[in-house]
């Protein structure tokens, strides 16, 4: 049993070495979907139940952000999990996404890229906490009463 546990821990440690590369690739994919969202046609008068191209791009971004959120703490980057959670809260609701919200998505992705490029493990200390708190506050302001809207799933 101890041998199996040691092998499992070694396997996780090996995976952790690759985490930064994977996560950076995920952030790059999010950046591509953000660019698609910025370029997308938005249609205010779509038929009931129809979704515009911007929302489709944001839904794809949300799915990747959800993975980032789930993996960060597992590989020693809980600040990535916190940033991912904040980004998920911003992008999980089906709603119009004004350019200001897309700018906030970009700020999250910039913060994630910084954490990964500097390999900031742990919670990021006081600076990491201030950064995450600021983004969380901006997300809460952006969401307003929309927090109870239909969730993307």
C-alpha positions as CSV (number, residue, x, y, z in Angstrom):
1,X,0.0,0.0,0.0
2,X,2.8,2.4,0.9
3,X,4.5,1.6,-2.4
4,X,1.4,2.4,-4.4
5,X,0.9,5.7,-2.5
6,X,4.5,6.6,-3.3
7,X,4.1,5.8,-7.0
8,X,0.9,7.9,-7.1
9,X,2.6,10.8,-5.4
10,X,5.5,10.5,-7.8
11,X,3.1,10.5,-10.7
12,X,1.4,13.7,-9.4
13,X,4.8,15.3,-9.0
14,X,5.6,14.5,-12.6
15,X,2.3,16.0,-13.8
16,X,2.9,19.1,-11.7
17,X,6.1,19.7,-13.6
18,X,4.0,20.0,-16.8
19,X,1.2,22.1,-15.2
20,X,2.6,25.5,-16.1
21,X,2.9,24.6,-19.8
22,X,-0.7,23.1,-19.8
23,X,-2.1,26.0,-18.0
24,X,-0.4,28.6,-20.3
25,X,-1.8,26.7,-23.3
26,X,-5.3,26.9,-21.6
27,X,-4.8,30.6,-21.1
28,X,-3.8,31.0,-24.7
29,X,-7.0,29.2,-25.8
30,X,-9.0,31.5,-23.6
31,X,-7.3,34.5,-25.2
32,X,-8.3,33.1,-28.6
33,X,-11.9,32.7,-27.5
34,X,-11.8,36.2,-26.1
35,X,-10.7,37.6,-29.5
36,X,-13.5,35.7,-31.1
37,X,-16.0,37.2,-28.6
38,X,-14.7,40.7,-29.3
39,X,-15.1,40.1,-33.1
40,X,-18.4,38.3,-32.8
41,X,-21.7,39.6,-34.1
42,X,-24.1,40.3,-31.3
43,X,-27.8,40.5,-32.1
44,X,-30.1,42.1,-29.6
45,X,-33.3,40.8,-31.3
46,X,-32.5,37.1,-31.6
47,X,-35.5,34.7,-31.6
48,X,-36.3,33.3,-28.2
49,X,-33.7,30.7,-27.2
50,X,-31.2,31.8,-29.8
51,X,-27.7,32.6,-28.6
52,X,-25.4,35.1,-30.4
53,X,-21.8,34.4,-31.4
54,X,-20.3,36.4,-28.5
55,X,-22.1,34.2,-26.0
56,X,-21.0,31.1,-27.8
57,X,-17.3,32.2,-27.6
58,X,-17.7,33.1,-23.9
59,X,-19.3,29.7,-23.2
60,X,-16.2,28.0,-24.7
61,X,-13.9,30.3,-22.7
62,X,-15.9,29.4,-19.5
63,X,-15.3,25.7,-20.1
64,X,-11.6,26.2,-20.2
65,X,-11.6,28.6,-17.2
66,X,-13.5,25.9,-15.3
67,X,-10.6,23.4,-16.0
68,X,-8.1,26.0,-14.9
69,X,-10.0,26.6,-11.7
70,X,-10.1,22.8,-11.0
71,X,-6.4,22.1,-11.6
72,X,-4.6,25.0,-10.0
73,X,-4.7,23.9,-6.4
74,X,-4.0,20.3,-7.3
75,X,-0.6,21.3,-8.7
76,X,0.4,23.9,-6.1
77,X,-1.2,27.0,-7.7
78,X,-4.2,27.9,-5.5
79,X,-4.0,31.5,-6.8
80,X,-4.8,30.1,-10.2
81,X,-7.8,28.3,-8.7
82,X,-9.0,31.6,-7.1
83,X,-8.5,33.6,-10.4
84,X,-10.2,30.8,-12.3
85,X,-13.2,30.8,-9.9
86,X,-13.6,34.6,-10.3
87,X,-13.4,34.2,-14.1
88,X,-16.0,31.4,-14.0
89,X,-18.3,33.6,-12.0
90,X,-18.0,36.3,-14.6
91,X,-18.5,34.0,-17.6
92,X,-20.9,31.3,-16.5
93,X,-24.1,33.2,-16.9
94,X,-25.8,33.4,-20.3
95,X,-26.2,37.1,-20.8
96,X,-25.0,39.9,-23.1
97,X,-21.3,40.5,-22.5
98,X,-20.5,44.2,-23.0
99,X,-17.0,45.2,-24.0
100,X,-16.3,46.2,-20.4
101,X,-16.9,42.6,-19.3
102,X,-14.6,41.4,-22.0
103,X,-12.0,43.8,-20.7
104,X,-12.5,42.2,-17.3
105,X,-12.0,38.7,-18.8
106,X,-8.7,40.0,-20.3
107,X,-7.6,41.3,-16.9
108,X,-8.2,37.8,-15.5
109,X,-6.2,36.2,-18.3
110,X,-3.4,38.7,-17.8
111,X,-3.3,37.9,-14.1
112,X,-3.2,34.2,-14.8
113,X,-0.4,34.6,-17.3
114,X,1.6,36.5,-14.8
115,X,1.1,33.9,-12.1
116,X,2.2,31.1,-14.5
117,X,5.1,33.0,-16.1
118,X,6.5,33.9,-12.7
119,X,5.6,30.4,-11.3
120,X,3.9,32.0,-8.3
121,X,3.0,29.0,-6.2
122,X,0.7,29.1,-3.2
123,X,-1.7,31.9,-2.7
124,X,0.6,34.7,-4.0
125,X,0.9,36.3,-0.5
126,X,-0.5,39.8,0.1
127,X,-0.1,40.9,-3.5
128,X,-1.9,37.8,-4.8
129,X,-4.7,38.4,-2.4
130,X,-5.1,42.0,-3.4
131,X,-5.1,41.2,-7.1
132,X,-7.7,38.4,-6.6
133,X,-9.8,40.6,-4.3
134,X,-9.8,43.4,-6.9
135,X,-10.9,41.1,-9.7
136,X,-13.5,39.5,-7.5
137,X,-14.9,42.9,-6.6
138,X,-15.1,44.0,-10.3
139,X,-16.8,40.7,-11.1
140,X,-19.4,41.3,-8.4
141,X,-20.0,44.8,-9.7
142,X,-20.3,43.6,-13.3
143,X,-22.7,40.8,-12.4
144,X,-25.1,42.9,-10.3
145,X,-28.5,41.3,-10.4
146,X,-27.5,38.9,-13.2
147,X,-26.1,36.3,-10.7
148,X,-29.5,34.5,-10.7
149,X,-29.7,34.3,-14.5
150,X,-29.5,31.0,-16.5
151,X,-26.1,29.4,-15.9
152,X,-24.0,28.0,-18.7
153,X,-23.6,24.3,-18.2
